[in-house]
């Protein structure tokens, strides 16, 4: 955790006021939420659309914060309190994180991609923990605000930080990677997320490749080698990197063989080792995420021979292929954290291939940020369902109704149910589940389909 005196902080970022009275005051940790102040915190207020965090500065200090930032263009900073006046609170937070990162003797792994970056982060962290003290991005703290807070949460004795880097537009990954200065990076894949902002998969690939801009010279870049949009561009890249690829094809440096799908995960082998691995994560597509993580672990001198121990201890972030049980004994795959056409098709493929269930039900909602072709993407998901492998489809949302319209041509009218109200969907769904049922729940984060999972439980 970030621990510095105010005098040291004044040497790390520009401070506009005289704080010599408080030079020896020590900060322990940084927070942007005045409701969760811990003793010694530095409170960073932001001006939002509806609420100005500066209103809570005195309250935060009263709760135990050791000091607070204050943006220079906000009038009437409180007097006789440890206030650090800065030009811009967000920029100050980011620059403080940048300075702290360079003071730490820590290796950094940066992970981005359209799908699978959180799961890859979790697997990478678990494997690296076999040998090192590791910290990782918690929750969705992966943007221009979350990543600086993650960096500032790093302990002085952390060996490796595994940092997830998200984006919505061009330039965002470049900013994050230049702040984090990673020693190794992963690009999991290129999907359709952010088509609304970037317009094409080619533009998405270019935005993800921005992660190389902060990679240390000679650092490792682990890329999905089956993705031509990545490989075409990486071969034109002029920077000093070590390139390694993973994928399904045997042209990659690391690829899987002998895949067996299990009830709670997958068993597989790899081309580079005689070991057999078990991944306790549903979906064969997650084997590729594991391969990327294994390449990072090997780069940090962890042999394949002991990686099974790390795979066994994976702690996944919630709502990623999470298998839970409903109150009537039904099995529910809660994959409600996010969705794109690529990840949704992978989840449906998983359900189709799982054995031992009398009935398989899909509960699918809107996939957001897909741009002008969004309706067609949804129709294609429905039209691609196999009536011999999927029994019922429930959809939620305006775009979800297009999944339903595509599915009616293959499943028939009586096996497809479209809803605009979540409560109605839940009530109808409950009539179709029992201990022999498997239910997949998946949509973009904004649809909050985890509410359906909770109601089934």
N, C-alpha and C positions, 0 to 999 in steps of 0.2 A: 504494500500500500504506500502511496505517495506520502512521504514524511519529510518536510522541510520547514525551516524557519521563514518568517516573512522577509527577513533580510536576504535569504537565499532566493526566495521567489522573486524578489525585486531584481535580482541578477539574472533571472531566467526569462522574464517578460518585462516590457516597459510599464512602469507605474507612474502615474501623473501627479500624485500627491506625496507629501512628506509622511513617511511611516516609521521614522526612526524611533519614535516612542515605543513602537511595537516590534522592533527588530527581532527580539528574542522569542516572540510568540511562535509556537510550533504548530504547524498544520499536520493533521493526521487524516488523510483521505479527503476526497472531493465529492460533493453532491450537488445536484441541481433541484432537489426536491426538499422543500422546507419541512415537509411532513415526516421525513425520515432522517432527521439530523442525528448524528452520533457525535459524542464529545470530541472536540478537536477538529471537526470538519472545516474545510473551506467551502462556503456556500456560494454558488454561482447563479445569479438571477438572470432570467431572460424575459424580454418583453414579448408576450404572445399577442395573438389577435384579440383575445378577450381578457387576459390577465397579465399584469406586469409583476414579475417576480421581485422587483425592487421593493414592492410593498411589504414583503415578508422578510427583508433583511434583518431588521431589528428583532423580529420574533425568532428568527433562526439563531441569532447570536444569544438571545435569551435562553434558547433551548440547549445551548452548549457549543454552537459553532465557534471556532476560534477566531474566524475572520470571514469577510465576504468581499467579493468583487462588486464594483459599482460602475455602470457605464457612464462615461463622461457627459453624454448629452441628456442624461436623466437629471432633473433638478433636485436640489435639497438633499444631498447625501447626509446621513446622520452624523452628528459631531461626537467627538470623544469616544468613538468606537473604532475597532481595527478594520477599517474600510480601505480597500485597494482600488483606486480609480483607474480605469483602463479605457481605451478608445472604444473597444467593442468586446463585450463579454464572451461571445462565441469564439472570436479570433484569439482572445487571451487564453481561453481554455485549450484551444487547439495548439497554440504555441507552447503552453506550459507542458502539454503532453509530449510534444515534439522534443522539447529540451530534456524532459525526464527520460524519454526513451534513449537518448544519446548518453545519458549519465549511467544507464543500467548496463551491466555486463550480461545481456540476455540475447539469445538467438530468437528470431521471429520467423514464423511460418505464416504466410498470407494465403488465404483461400477465397476464391471467387468462382462464379459459374452461374448459369441460369437455373439449374436444379441441383440439389444434392450437396450444396456447400455446407449446410449445417450438419448433416450426417457425416460428411467427410471430416469436418472439424472435430466432431465428437470421437470418431474412430482414430483420427490422427493423435488426438490428445491422449487417448487410452493407450495406444501403442508407445508413444514417447514416454509415458509415465512408467514404463517398465524400467527405465534407466535414469530419468531426469525428474526434477521438480518442474511441473508444467502448470500453466494457467491458460484458460481459453476464454473466448468471447462467451458471455452468458446471455441467454435469451436472444433478442434481436438487436443487440448493441453493436451494429455493424455499419453505421453510417457516419456522416460528418460530425455528429454529436456523440453517438454511442462509442465509436472507436476511440476517441480521445479519453473518454471516461474509462474504457477498458484498459488502456495503456496506463492511466493514472492509478488503476487498482492493482497493478503488478507489484508483487513483493520484491524487495531488493535481492532476495536469494533465489528468485525464479530463474531456472535455466533456459526454458523455452516457452515462448508465448505463441499460442495458436490463434490467429486473429482472422475472423470472418470479415469479408469486405463486400458490402452490398452496394447497389446503385439504382438510380432511376433514369439517369441520363449521362451523356458524354462528360468526361472530365472528373467525375466523382471518384472512380477507382484510382485515377492518377493522383488525386489529392490524398486519398487514404494511404496508398502505397508509399508515397513520398514522406508521409508523416511516420509510418511504421518502419520503413527501411528494412524490408524482410530479407532474410538470408536464403529463403526458399519459398516458392510460390506454387500453387495448384490452380488450374482452371478445370473445373469438373466437366463442363460441357457447354454447348451453345444451344439454347432452346428458343421459345417464342415469347417468354416474359419480356416486357418492356418494348414490345413492338409498337405500342401506342406512342411512346416517347422517341424511339430511335428509328422506326420505319421499316427496318429490314434485319434479317438475321446477320447479314454482312456487317451492318453497323453495330449490332450487338457484339459480334466477335471482336471488332476493333475496340469497342469500349472495354471488354473484358481483358484484352491484351494490354490495356493501360497498366495493369498490375506490374508489368515488366519495368516500368519507368522508375520504380523505387527499389527494384531488386539490386542488391549489392553486386558489384562486378564479380563475375565468376560464379554467381549464385545459381541454385538449381531451379529450373522451371519444369514442372510436371504437368503435361498436357494430355488431354483426351485425343489420342492419335487417330481415332476413327472419324474425327470431325474435320472434313476437308477445309472448312472455313478457317479453322485454327492453323492447320498444317500449311496451307498455302501462304498464310501471312507470316508464320514463324520462320519459314525458310527464306523469307525476304528480310528478316530482322537483322540489323547490323550490330546489335549490342553484344556484350561479353557475357554469355550465359552458358550453363551446362543444361542441355535439353534431354529429358527422358519422357517417354510416352507410355500410356497404358490404354487398354481397350480390349475389345473382343477378338480382334483380328491378330493373327500371328506375326504381322509386320511390326507390332509394338514391342517395346522393351519388356513389358510385363503384360501377360494376358492369362485368363483363367482356362482351366481344362477340367473335365470330369465334374461338372456342376450337378449337384443333387439338391432339389428344393425340399426343405424340411417343414414341419408344421410351424416352427417358430423361427425359421431362418433358412440358411443355406450351408451346404457343405461343398467345398471346392478344392482343387489343387491349382498350382500355378506353374508356368513353364520354367521358372528359375529355381525351383526347390522341390524335393521329393515329399515335403510335408503335406499333410492334409489339414485344412483349416475349416473351422465351423464359425460362421458369422451369425450371431443371434439377432439378425435384423431381417425383416420380411422383404421380399422382392429381389429377384436376381439382378436387377439394375443396381442394387446397392453393393453387389460384388465389385463393380467398377469403382465405386467410391472407396471401398476397402483397398483396392489395388493402389489407388492414388496415395492413400494414407500409408500403405506398406512401403511405397517408394520413398516417401519422406522419412519414415522410420529407418529404413536401410541407409539413407543418406547420413543420418545421425548415428550410424554404427550400431544399430540394433539388428541382429541377425534374424533371418526368416524363422530359424529353428525355435525361437522363443516367442514369436508373435502371437501364437494361439492364446497364450496367457492374457495378452492385451485385448484380443478380440473378445475373449470371454467376459472381461470386466467393463465392456462399453456401457456408458451411461448416456443414453440418447436424450436430446432435448424433446420435450413433450410434443405430442401430436404429429410425430413423424413415424408413420408405419407402426403405430403403437397398438398392440393387440390387447384388448380388454374384454371383459365379459359383461353382458347385460343381465338385467334382473330375471329374465326368463331362461338364462343359460346360453343365449346366443353369443357368438363370438363377433366382436366388432373391431375392424381395423380403422383406427382413428388416424387419418392422414389429412386432418382438416387445417393444417397450418398454412398450406399454400397449394397452388395448382397452376399448371400450364398444360397445353395439349400433350407434350412429351411425358411429363410426370403422370398425367391422368391415364394415358394409355398404358404406361408401365404398371400402375396400380391395378388397372382392370385386368391386365395380363396375369398379374399375380393371383387375383381372385379366381380367374378362369382356370388356373393350373392347380390350385390347392384342392386336395382330395379329402374325402370323408365328410362332406356336407350334403344334406338332402336338398337344401335351398340356398341359392346365392343371390343377394340383393345389393344393388348399387344405389347409393344416395349421393347424387352429384349436384353441385351448384355452380354458380357463375365462375368462369375463369376470366380475371380482369386484366386490363392493360394490354390487350392483344391487337389494338388498332382497328382499322377499317374492315378487316376480314374476320372480325370476332364472331359474327353469326355463323359463318361458314365453318370455322374451327369447331364450334359447338355442335353443329349438325354432323360433322364428320365423326366426332366422338360417338354420337348415338348410332349413326349408320354403320359404324365398325363393330358393334357388339355382336357376339356369336350367340344365337338363340339356344344353342345346345349347352352353353356354358354359363349363361346368365339367365336367372329366372324372372326377376322383377327389377324395374328401374323406377326410382323416385327422383324427381328433380326439384330444385328450389331456385327461384329467382328468374328474372327476365331473360337472361342469357341461358340459364338452365333449361328454359322451355324449348330452346332450339335443340338441345341434346335430346329432349323428349320427342320432338318432331322427327329428328333423324332416326331415332330408335323405333318408332312405330312401324316403319317399313320392314324392319327385320324381326321385331319382337311381337308385333301386333298391338292393337289398341288396348286389350284387356291386361297387358303385362306392363304398361307404362302409365305412370301417375305424375302429373306436373302440378306444382304448388307455388303460389306466390306468398303464402303465409306459413311460417315455420311450424306454428302450433298445429295447423291442420295436417301437415305432413307427418308430424310426430304421432298424432292420434291414429292416422291411417296405417302408418308403419308398424305400430305396436300390434296390430291384428295379424301380422304376417311373420312374426318371429317366434322361434322356440329354440330348444337346446340343439337342434340340428341345423341351425341357420348361421350363415356367414354374411356379415354386413360390412360393406366398404363405405366410409363417409369421407368425401373429398370435395374441396372447393378452394377458391382463393381466400386469403385471410379475412378479407372484408366481409365475407358471408357468415362468419362465426358459426360454422356447422358443428363445432364442438358442443354447442347447446343441445343438438340432437343426441349426441353421444351421452351426455349427462342425463338426459331424460330417459334414454333407454336403460341406463344403469340405476 
